[in-house]
Amino acid sequence: RRAVLLFDLHEQVMTITHTKVPKELGGHGLGKILAKAALDFALSNGYFLRIKCAFVKHYIEKYEPQYAQYML
């Protein structure tokens, strides 16, 4: 079993589409770790963000509102 965050890169835009953490791995913050790593990667490489994943959208609103300024 593994946790994943799916995204696409196209013309300086990272589109985050889905985050999946299996139930047996839940409760350890893996989704937050994946979200933070993806967001940091995007910004450090000059990408804007398009968030289609409800989990990551919630993560930004609750924990990392500074990323909102990079969202399309």
LINDAWO-V713210 format. One record per residue. SS is DSSP state (alpha for helix, beta for strand, coil for the rest). Layout:
# LINDAWO-V713210
SS, SS
This chain:
# LINDAWO-V713210
coil, coil, coil, beta, beta, beta, beta, beta, beta, beta, coil, coil, beta, beta, beta, beta, beta, beta, beta, beta, coil, coil, alpha, alpha, alpha, coil, coil, coil, coil, alpha, alpha, alpha, alpha, alpha, alpha, alpha, alpha, alpha, alpha, alpha, alpha, alpha, alpha, alpha, coil, coil, coil, beta, beta, beta, beta, coil, coil, alpha, alpha, alpha, alpha, alpha, alpha, alpha, alpha, alpha, alpha, coil, alpha, alpha, alpha, alpha, alpha, alpha, beta, coil
